[in-house]
Amino acid sequence: MHNQGIGSWPVRRAGLSPGRTAFIHDGTPVTYAAVHERSVRLASRLRAAGVEPGDRVAYLGANHPSFAETMFATHMLGGVFVPLNFRLTAPELDYVLGHSGAYALIHAPECAVGSLTAKPPVVVSLSEYEPWLASGDFAPLDTPVSRDDPAFILYTSGTTGRPKGAVLTHANIIWNTLNLMVGLDIASDEVTLISAPLFHVAALNQTLLPTFLKGGCSVIMPGWDVDTAYDLIAEHRVTWMFGVTTMFAAFAQSPRWADADLSSLRNLMSGGAPIPGALIRTYQERGLVFCQGYGLTETSPGATWLEAAESTDRAGTAGLPCFFTDVRLVRADSTDTGPGERGEVLIKGPNVSPGYWDDPEATAAAFSEGGWFHSGDIATRDEDGYVTIVDRVKDMYISGGENVYPAEIEAALFGHPAIAGCAVIGVPDEKWGQVGRAFFTLRPGMHASPDELRSFLAGRLARYKIPARFDETDSLPRTGSGKVQKQKLRELPLPPQG
């Protein structure tokens, strides 16, 4: 085939297992043969609408099989797929659509696009998607696509400033999938619960695409819901799921946790922000295999991985560098750190993005000599090479001359039985320069005062690490991938402490 990219996957997979179920959504199964035919018809329709190789096609909406069909159709045409965060406001969407130069947009009807000023030439609502797709031809498509061609533009969270569009090539995705398959025993009978948003790199590249490549079944949830997750696990005997701290915490805090049949689950996988050790132990005590990895949008995302065999003894670490990826921890002068010493994580490998879309300055700033990508994350490495993520460089603050890493405080605070979620930031202080301010949410029916939380932390953290302020809140602002938007917390005023 001339198409060496992801656009060739549906025809290859349909040839191997046409009758096997690729997706289940809202109780409806879709076979691999159907995914192939529907993607080809959609590609034909997009081509008739003017989409050419290199054009960007955007998708805006909750998790749905049409997301995957649009992605495959775009790649069949040699286009670049731009998945959009459906939680963005109209001005934010305008920026992303304008910056990417999207030629086409397929969107869910509940996503208001009427007020957009940067509308692409082709805009299709899912309310008219089925007849639009059906009007396309089901004829062979084999557009020349190189593995080094751009496949995705994934816009980073934009927690500070404008979001950047990380370019991922077809080769980036293929190598990331190989890395994951070396570290995780993905099987052809996998039943994967897709509950995190597919516009986020982890749900897309760490669950849906590897499952598709192996010929497994992806059970697609529109969005995370604890009770629905329990129902789908029971109904479809789910074997594999990915989540972030908030998702796994809510799942374990459900009244169904104690008695639910979770015996089908072979692997639970987490990435992104560090998972508190107390939460990992909760799952391990339930007899579940909980593996943590580390990566970023720009690394497709896998950079390190903790294999199942080490998931108990090394719980809390992010594991070792992925098979085809190199990782360094460096000091400010770019020299390598020693065991136990904190340093910035640098990553190099065939899974690493070539740079940011239409942003040469950001690309140049992100890479150093030799092609090493600067993550902006701080980590330590033990004598055996296992990496533990400490925090973001930008989240660290200095109190009385001491470096304070909020993630350490958050992990300790999360061990309190009343805490459902928490985030710590540094705020100005006349005496110490900066002190900690902790925001927390409580589990239903539970209570914890600031004094109680201080006492709880007193035996677990050095005094200078204990936040000076504790503020209870109903919810924490989060990005579409579930990360706390600390910049929004920093913008909040400091009311008098009660």
Protein Blocks (a to p, Z undefined) as FASTA:
>chain_A
ZZlcfklmmmmmmmmmmmbcfbdcehiacdfklmmmmmmmmmmmmmmnopaehiacdded
dddfklmmmmmmmmmnopacddddfkbcfklmmmmmmmnopabdcddfklcfklpckbcf
bdcdfklmmmmmmmpccddddddcdfkbcfbdcddeklgojdddddddfklmmmmmmmmm
mmpccdfkbccddfbcfkbmklmmmmmmmmmmnopacdddfbdcfklmmmmmmmnopabd
cddfklmmmmmmpmklmmpccklpmbdcdehjaddfklmmmmmmnopacddddddfknop
afbdcdfklmmmmgoiabjadfkbccddddfkopacdehiacddddddjkbcfbdehilk
lmmmmpcehhiacehpacdddfkopacdfbdfklpcceehiacdfklmmmmmmmpmkbmb
dcddddddfklopacdddddddehiacdfklmmmmmmmmpcfklpcfbdcddfbdcddfk
opacfklmmmpccdddZZ
